[in-house]
Structure formats: C-alpha cells, structure tokens
Amino acid sequence: MKNEMRCADVRLWRIVLIAGIFVTGATLVTPAAEAAPAFISCPTGDYENVDHACVHRPEQSQTQPDGATVQCRDGEYGFAQHRRGACSGHGGVDHWLASVPS
C-alpha cells in the first residue's frame, strides 16, 4: 500500500511539474556561464571591431582619406585600429599610413 502511494505521489508531482512548464513557458535549460558581449549597431559603411567600436570600412579613393591608417593591396584605404586582421578581404596590407597597435 505504501509503495502504491509513493508511485501515485511521484506521478502527481510529474504532472504538476509538466503542467507548470507548459503554463509558464519555462524551459529546463541551464543558463550560459557567461553572456556574450552585446552587438552594437554600427552605421552603414562601418563595422564592429574586436574592441566593439565602430570603424569605417575600407574605401577606394584617388587621395588618402582623412583618418585612413593603412592602404590595402587592392588599393583601398583602411581605417583599422589594430594590425591583426587589417585589410582582410582586400589582399592584405600594402603599407601603413599611421602607427596602430598590434
């Protein structure tokens, strides 16, 4: 008799738990250890760099644009704030126009 009551109690708790999940929309997922940094929305023509700052995308120009830090091998001028990844997708760095950190 005691064993039958325990089984009934367990079944009842399962039903209550499942009903609670459906009613509240709760999920049984453990939270992530660390949330990823929020994406910032950069203006058109800019991209988000590793420091989560908006940086102007490389551009084609006959003369060096204000703020350009690098000229890429495809001739476009870049505005990179770090050496790593500068001119990726543009054939790499042709030469630096300003001193930027590694």
PyMOL commands that set and color helices and strands:
alter all, ss='L'
color gray80, all
select helices_A, chain A and resi 2-24
alter helices_A, ss='H'
color red, helices_A
select strands_A, chain A and resi 46-48+54-56+70-72+77-78+93-96
alter strands_A, ss='S'
color yellow, strands_A
deselect
rebuild
show_as cartoon
